[in-house]
Amino acid sequence: MNFSQTVSILFWLNRSKVNNKSLVPIWVRITEDGKRAECSIQKQILPGLWAAKHNKAKGNSPEARSINHYLVMVQVETTKHYSILSTKDVDTVEDVKNSYRGTKEV
């Protein structure tokens, strides 16, 4: 990996995993030059409260603010892990995901 490559971080709802309370998990997708890795961020939301266009929760409720704050933290942490691994010439987004999740040492 190097900084000239394109990296994006996207949040999305995995609607295929809806639970009995109608909540769906929020997932993060890390994409770099067409390669991508995805994982759950361990947060759930009602589908009607999700703004897909903006990749965040709708509204100003305490729940929406909490989720949106958490999304920012996930984005910052993921970017931090990407930056660290890019200096070590690691070349897969899977490594970034595993580093973020704590299953790979930075």
N, C-alpha and C positions, 0 to 999 in steps of 0.2 A: 504494500500500500504506500502511496505517497500523496502529498497534499494536492497534486494536480488532478487527481481523480475526483469524480463527482460522488458525493455521499449525501444521502437524504435519510431523514428519520420521520416516519409516518405512524400515526396512531389510528387504529381501526377496531371495529367491533367484530368479534368472531361469533356471528349470529347462529352458527351451527351448534354452539355449546350453551344454549339458553338453559337456565336452571328452573326449578319449580316456582321461584318467585318472579319469573319473567326477567331476571337480570342476565345480561350477557357480559362476558369478559372483554376487557380492553387489551389489545395486543399492540406491540411495537414492531415495526418492520424497519430494518436497517438495509438500505440499498446502496450498492457501490458498483458503478459500471455494469448494471444489469444483473449483478449477483445480489441475492437477498437472503436475509435470515430473519426469522420471526420468533417471538416468544410472548407469553402473557406477562403483564405487569402486575398481576395479582390484585387488580381492581375490577369491579363490576358496576354496570349502570343500566338503567332502563333505556331501551333503544330510543324512545321518544325524547329523551333528554340529551341525545348525542347530536352534535352538529358536524356531520361528516365533511362538509365543505371546509370547515375551520379546524378539524381534527381536535375537537375539545368538547366539553360539556356545555350545554346551552344554559343561559340564565345566570342569575346572581344568588341562587340559594346557597346555603352553607355547604350542601353536598356538592354542588357544581363547582364552587370555589375550591373546595378541598381536592376534588379530582383534578381540576385544572392546575392547581399548585403542584400536585404530585406528577402530572404530565411534564411540567417544566423541569422538575427535579430529575425525572427519568431521562429527558432529553439532554440535560447538562451532564449527567453521569455517563450516558452513552457516548456523547461527544468527547468527554474526558478519556474514556477507555479507548476510543478510536485514535485520539491524538497520541496517547502513550504507545499503543501498539504500532502506529504508523512510523514512529521513530525507531522501532525495533525490526522494521521490514517484515512484519507479519502481513500475509496477503489474503486473508479471507474474512468476510463479514461474520462467518460462524465464530471465529476467534473473538471478534468484538462482542458478539452476543454472549458467548461463554464467559468472557471476562466481566461483562456487566452483571451477569447472573451469579458470578462467584465460583463457577466451575472450572475456570482457567485462571492461573496466576498471571498478573500483569507484569 
